[in-house]
Amino acid sequence: MTSMLLFLFSLLLHPYYVSVCDVVYDEDTQALQITHRIFLDDLEQAIKPNHPTVSLLTPSDERKAALTAYFNSHFALECNGEKSNYDFLGAEIEDDVIWCYLEVQNVKEIPKLRISNKILLEVFDDQKNLVHFKMPNDKKSFILDAGQVQAEYLP
């Protein structure tokens, strides 16, 4: 019994590292809407080496530039085999999580998608990045980590 309690207590002390990425195709706007939910302190740790004075808590042009640069180097998207440029729309804080919003416009139909998600992998060895594709009439989910950084959606 004592060993079980020690084991459970050790689980509570051990931090976990996870982000969630939702990719939604909006037929009305013909856009891919991408939302990332990331623990604020984890993302702050990741951007500090290149942007030591930026605070993620305060909306600013510097914060947006730092987040845009980070996503551009750690998150890539291909539509139908071609690299897609996305717009970093912004971010907002909710409790201990930062929500980051990206969008790809002018997507005429549901494309074949490939995502490379390396968010926080350079910071945490046991980082997991969940990716959810939410398309009209279809949903697929993937768990990415250092050994598997890509997820693919085939319509």
Secondary structure, DSSP 4 states (H G I P E B T S, - for coil): -HHHHHHHHHHHHS---EEEEEEEEETTTTEEEEEEEEEHHHHHHHHTTT-TT--TTS--HHHHHHHHHHHHHHEEEEETTEE---EEEEEEEETTEEEEEEEE----SPPPEEEEE-TTTTT-TT-EEEEEEEETTEEEEEEEBTTB-EEEE--
